[in-house]
């Protein structure tokens, strides 16, 4: 980790993209197992990505309202450090996973956040939901950070606006920031130049807050 704010690149679909993200200095990568998602991975590809960057980065598996058997099937095959839930999973379902969990919420919903005490929270667009790539009022996340929640900001972030999102929190810093479409080129592949620009923007904004 090269800074206080962790940087997560989500929706990695190719081992080369995973390695490029690691080489650029990201802290976490997201592997998507959400049915119907354009970035959903088959197990063979997921294993290849995971093995390519083993020991170099934190690997996060993304699920949404998945059956317990499906989650178990993936975790048996793919080495991961965390699981991220994007659906209506209950506190009991979150706690049942034997890995650290990131729970995605729609916006800075304080009432929803209190349902998952001690769980990392990813805050995405309030109405568009996860993976939409739509910007929102990221500064709203400050209310949850002030209450002691570890927060990852997501939703429409790019190299051009991530500094604005960080500065909007004032003296507060999020645990991390998350980007998928904002660093993509053609065919859902990640763009090395966009990743580098995104990381540089985060580190610059972060240094200004210190």
C-alpha positions as CSV (number, residue, x, y, z in Angstrom):
1,X,0.0,0.0,0.0
2,X,1.4,3.3,-1.1
3,X,-1.0,5.7,0.7
4,X,-3.7,6.0,3.4
5,X,-6.6,5.6,0.9
6,X,-6.9,2.1,-0.5
7,X,-7.6,1.9,-4.2
8,X,-9.8,-1.0,-5.5
9,X,-10.2,-1.8,-9.2
10,X,-13.3,-3.8,-9.7
11,X,-14.6,-5.9,-12.5
12,X,-11.2,-7.4,-13.6
13,X,-11.8,-9.8,-16.4
14,X,-8.4,-10.7,-17.6
15,X,-5.2,-11.9,-15.8
16,X,-3.1,-9.3,-17.7
17,X,-5.4,-6.5,-16.5
18,X,-5.0,-7.8,-13.0
19,X,-1.2,-7.8,-13.2
20,X,-1.3,-4.3,-14.8
21,X,-3.4,-3.0,-11.9
22,X,-1.0,-4.5,-9.3
23,X,2.0,-3.1,-11.1
24,X,0.4,0.3,-11.1
25,X,0.0,0.2,-7.3
26,X,-3.7,-0.8,-6.5
27,X,-4.5,-2.3,-3.2
28,X,-7.5,-4.5,-4.0
29,X,-9.0,-6.0,-7.2
30,X,-12.6,-7.2,-7.6
31,X,-13.6,-10.4,-9.3
32,X,-17.2,-10.4,-10.3
33,X,-19.5,-13.4,-9.8
34,X,-22.8,-11.6,-10.2
35,X,-25.1,-13.4,-12.5
36,X,-26.1,-11.3,-15.5
37,X,-23.2,-8.8,-15.0
38,X,-21.2,-8.0,-18.2
39,X,-18.1,-8.5,-16.1
40,X,-19.2,-11.9,-14.6
41,X,-16.3,-14.4,-14.6
42,X,-16.4,-18.1,-15.2
43,X,-14.5,-20.1,-12.6
44,X,-11.6,-20.9,-15.0
45,X,-10.9,-17.3,-15.7
46,X,-11.4,-16.3,-12.1
47,X,-8.8,-18.9,-11.0
48,X,-6.4,-17.7,-13.6
49,X,-6.7,-14.1,-12.4
50,X,-6.4,-15.0,-8.8
51,X,-3.3,-17.2,-9.3
52,X,-1.6,-14.5,-11.5
53,X,-1.6,-12.0,-8.6
54,X,-1.4,-14.2,-5.6
55,X,0.5,-12.6,-2.8
56,X,0.6,-9.2,-4.6
57,X,-2.8,-7.7,-3.9
58,X,-6.0,-8.3,-2.0
59,X,-8.5,-10.3,-4.0
60,X,-12.2,-9.6,-3.5
61,X,-15.1,-11.7,-4.8
62,X,-18.3,-9.9,-5.7
63,X,-21.7,-11.5,-5.2
64,X,-25.3,-10.3,-5.2
65,X,-28.1,-12.3,-3.6
66,X,-26.2,-15.5,-4.4
67,X,-27.2,-18.8,-2.9
68,X,-25.0,-20.1,-0.1
69,X,-24.1,-23.1,-2.2
70,X,-22.9,-20.8,-5.1
71,X,-20.7,-18.8,-2.8
72,X,-19.2,-21.9,-1.3
73,X,-18.6,-23.3,-4.8
74,X,-16.6,-20.2,-5.8
75,X,-14.6,-20.0,-2.5
76,X,-13.6,-23.6,-2.9
77,X,-12.0,-22.9,-6.3
78,X,-10.9,-19.3,-6.2
79,X,-8.5,-18.0,-3.6
80,X,-9.8,-14.7,-2.2
81,X,-9.0,-12.4,0.8
82,X,-12.5,-10.7,1.0
83,X,-16.1,-11.1,-0.2
84,X,-18.2,-8.2,-1.3
85,X,-22.0,-8.4,-1.2
86,X,-24.1,-6.1,-3.4
87,X,-27.6,-7.4,-2.7
88,X,-30.1,-7.6,0.1
89,X,-27.9,-9.9,2.2
90,X,-28.8,-9.9,5.9
91,X,-26.4,-9.3,8.8
92,X,-26.6,-13.1,9.5
93,X,-25.6,-13.9,5.9
94,X,-22.7,-11.5,6.1
95,X,-21.4,-12.9,9.3
96,X,-21.7,-16.5,8.0
97,X,-18.9,-15.9,5.6
98,X,-15.5,-16.9,6.9
99,X,-13.7,-14.0,5.3
100,X,-13.7,-10.2,5.8
101,X,-16.8,-8.7,4.1
102,X,-17.5,-5.5,2.2
103,X,-21.2,-4.7,2.2
104,X,-22.4,-2.4,-0.6
105,X,-25.1,0.1,0.2
106,X,-27.2,2.5,-1.9
107,X,-25.7,5.9,-1.0
108,X,-24.8,7.0,2.6
109,X,-27.8,5.2,4.2
110,X,-27.1,5.5,7.9
111,X,-30.0,3.2,8.9
112,X,-28.8,0.5,6.6
113,X,-25.2,0.9,7.7
114,X,-26.2,0.3,11.3
115,X,-27.4,-3.2,10.3
116,X,-23.9,-4.3,9.6
117,X,-21.8,-3.3,12.6
118,X,-18.1,-3.7,12.1
119,X,-18.5,-4.5,8.4
120,X,-16.6,-2.5,5.7
121,X,-19.2,-0.5,3.7
122,X,-19.0,0.4,0.0
123,X,-21.2,3.3,-0.8
124,X,-22.5,3.4,-4.4
125,X,-25.2,5.5,-6.2
126,X,-28.4,5.8,-4.1
127,X,-30.7,4.7,-6.9
128,X,-28.7,3.3,-9.8
129,X,-27.0,0.7,-7.6
130,X,-23.7,-1.2,-8.0
131,X,-21.7,-1.2,-11.2
132,X,-23.8,1.6,-12.8
133,X,-20.8,4.0,-13.1
134,X,-23.1,6.9,-12.2
135,X,-21.8,9.8,-10.0
136,X,-23.6,11.0,-6.9
137,X,-23.1,13.2,-3.9
138,X,-20.0,11.4,-2.6
139,X,-19.6,14.0,0.3
140,X,-22.7,12.3,1.9
141,X,-20.3,9.5,2.9
142,X,-18.8,11.9,5.6
143,X,-21.7,11.2,7.9
144,X,-20.9,7.5,8.1
145,X,-17.1,8.1,8.4
146,X,-17.8,10.4,11.3
147,X,-19.7,7.7,13.0
148,X,-16.7,5.4,12.8
149,X,-17.6,3.3,9.8
150,X,-14.9,2.1,7.4
151,X,-16.1,3.4,4.0
152,X,-15.2,2.8,0.4
153,X,-16.6,5.4,-2.0
154,X,-17.8,4.1,-5.4
155,X,-20.1,5.2,-8.2
156,X,-19.0,7.0,-11.3
157,X,-15.4,7.7,-10.1
158,X,-12.8,8.6,-12.7
159,X,-9.3,10.2,-12.8
160,X,-11.1,13.5,-13.5
161,X,-13.4,13.5,-10.5
162,X,-12.0,11.2,-7.8
163,X,-10.0,14.2,-6.2
164,X,-13.3,16.1,-6.0
165,X,-14.9,13.2,-4.2
166,X,-12.1,13.0,-1.7
167,X,-11.9,16.8,-1.1
168,X,-15.7,16.9,-0.6
169,X,-15.1,14.9,2.6
170,X,-13.1,17.8,4.1
171,X,-10.8,16.6,6.9
172,X,-12.2,13.0,6.6
173,X,-10.6,10.3,4.5
174,X,-12.4,7.2,3.2
175,X,-10.9,3.8,3.8
176,X,-10.9,3.4,0.1
177,X,-12.2,4.3,-3.4
178,X,-13.5,1.9,-5.9
179,X,-13.6,2.2,-9.7
180,X,-14.6,-0.1,-12.6
181,X,-15.9,1.5,-15.7
182,X,-13.9,4.7,-15.0
183,X,-10.7,2.9,-15.9
184,X,-12.0,0.8,-18.8
185,X,-11.2,0.9,-22.5
186,X,-12.8,-1.4,-25.1
187,X,-14.5,-4.6,-24.3
188,X,-14.6,-4.1,-20.5
189,X,-10.8,-4.4,-20.5
190,X,-8.9,-2.1,-18.0
191,X,-6.8,0.6,-19.5
192,X,-3.3,1.0,-18.0
193,X,-3.1,4.7,-18.7
194,X,-6.5,5.3,-17.0
195,X,-5.5,3.2,-14.0
196,X,-2.3,5.2,-13.6
197,X,-4.1,8.5,-13.9
198,X,-6.7,7.4,-11.4
199,X,-4.1,6.4,-8.8
200,X,-2.1,9.6,-9.3
201,X,-5.3,11.7,-8.8
202,X,-6.1,9.8,-5.5
203,X,-2.5,10.2,-4.2
204,X,-2.4,13.9,-5.1
205,X,-5.8,14.6,-3.4
206,X,-4.7,12.5,-0.4
207,X,-1.5,14.5,0.1
208,X,-3.4,17.7,0.0
209,X,-5.5,16.6,3.0
210,X,-2.5,15.6,5.1
